[in-house]
Amino acid sequence: MTGRITILGGSGFVGRRIANRLVSAGYSLRIPTRDVDNLHPDIRVLPDTELLQADIHDPEALLNVIAGSRAVINLVGILNEKGRDGSGFRHAHVDLPRKLLQACQALGIRRILHMSALNADPVKGPSHYLKSKGEAEDLLHAGEGISVTSFRPSVIFGPGDDFFNRFAGLLRITPGLFPLACADARFAPVYVGDVAEAFVRSLNDSAYFGKRFDLCGPREYSLAELVRYTARCCGLQRIILPLPDAVSRIQAAVFDFIPGKPFSTDNYLSTKIDSICKCNDLRTLGILPTALEGVVPNYLRI
């Protein structure tokens, strides 16, 4: 079964991979963006893909964007907000899914695939990020007449990622000693290609309707282990200095006021729960998790 799929956030890191797989599977796509002229080249050359300039936060524009679609994929998310009160997270993670749900119900679109996050929880989430992600999940899954599947990945890696590439950049400009906040936080990095495949495999299978899938790679690592590995891949000799928890929190509070927020109090709070899977649902979907050691060196090597 094919047809048109609309991807919100389709020009991003994960969205480009999902878009490629869907086009290969015979779907036509619609991808809205605020700036058509500055889209990634991988998206601009996709066949059977309509690129629209639109503000998806505007309810009327959103209705026009998704009209005629047989399913909508929502990948919109932020890791930090401009302020510190959670309103930025709620705008991206809760208000938009609510508008999307209402638009789908109004147009008779019955299928939504939604990108959430591991440990998303509207009550127990320790950060605005995780609380807002959890609230959006619950809101969508409670939507009348809509079949929703949510995906909850650990940190996602792959060429162009914002995790290993960010640390590689910091390591290259920090000679000798590299102070690291939250060094004991644990992750199970998951390959972007595996995440994209999970979305595509779930699209038409009614067995996955209403499900929430936790997605992880095959191994768990501390943040310190991942940063040391990044340094080795880059051919850099760096001493990784784990910071005490109190210092990590102070560093986060200071970085709250740095443009771009390379690290924030909300990021710090998110690390209070390890980003690992009790049950890795990639295997439920028939996907063998890809080890980072077979991928990361290829794009970090100088």
Secondary structure by P-SEA (a helix, b strand, c coil): cccbbbbcccccaaaaaaaaaaaaacccccccccccccccccccccccbbbbbcccccaaaaaaaaccccbbbbcccccccccccaaaaaacccaaaaaaaaaaaaacccbbbbbbbccccccccccaaaaaaaaaaaaaaacccbbbbbbbbcccccccccaaaaaaaaaaacccbbbbcccccccbbbbaaaaaaaaaaaccccccccbbbbbbccccccaaaaaaaaaaaaccbbbbbbbcaaaaaaaaaaacccccccccaaaaaaaccccccccccccccccccccccccccccccc
